[in-house]
């Protein structure tokens, strides 16, 4: 594993613990706003292109780093969306 992956995994772990902690839920407005987060179409296309290059083994180091960046952001957004869903669910149960 290279140093970048180690940093990304550590950052993702910290964020995952932060959003899944038994702290207060996010407001419904904040949760819904986070659930609306989407990557731009151009970013989705670029990530798909990079993933195809990775599968074919024809990827430069710079492209590999760009793909890691997309994956990192994707994990962060998914963690946030998970917390948003949990927040909405907790508020439905409390209501």
Rosetta blueprint (number, residue, H / E / L):
1 X L
2 X L
3 X H
4 X H
5 X H
6 X H
7 X H
8 X H
9 X H
10 X H
11 X H
12 X H
13 X H
14 X H
15 X H
16 X H
17 X H
18 X H
19 X H
20 X H
21 X L
22 X L
23 X L
24 X L
25 X L
26 X L
27 X L
28 X H
29 X H
30 X H
31 X H
32 X H
33 X H
34 X H
35 X H
36 X L
37 X L
38 X L
39 X L
40 X L
41 X H
42 X H
43 X H
44 X H
45 X H
46 X H
47 X H
48 X H
49 X H
50 X H
51 X H
52 X H
53 X H
54 X H
55 X H
56 X H
57 X L
58 X L
59 X L
60 X L
61 X H
62 X H
63 X H
64 X H
65 X H
66 X H
67 X H
68 X H
69 X H
70 X H
71 X H
72 X H
73 X H
74 X H
75 X H
76 X H
77 X H
78 X H
79 X H
80 X H
81 X H
82 X H
83 X H
84 X H
85 X H
86 X H
87 X H
88 X H
89 X H
90 X H
91 X H
92 X H
93 X H
94 X H
95 X L
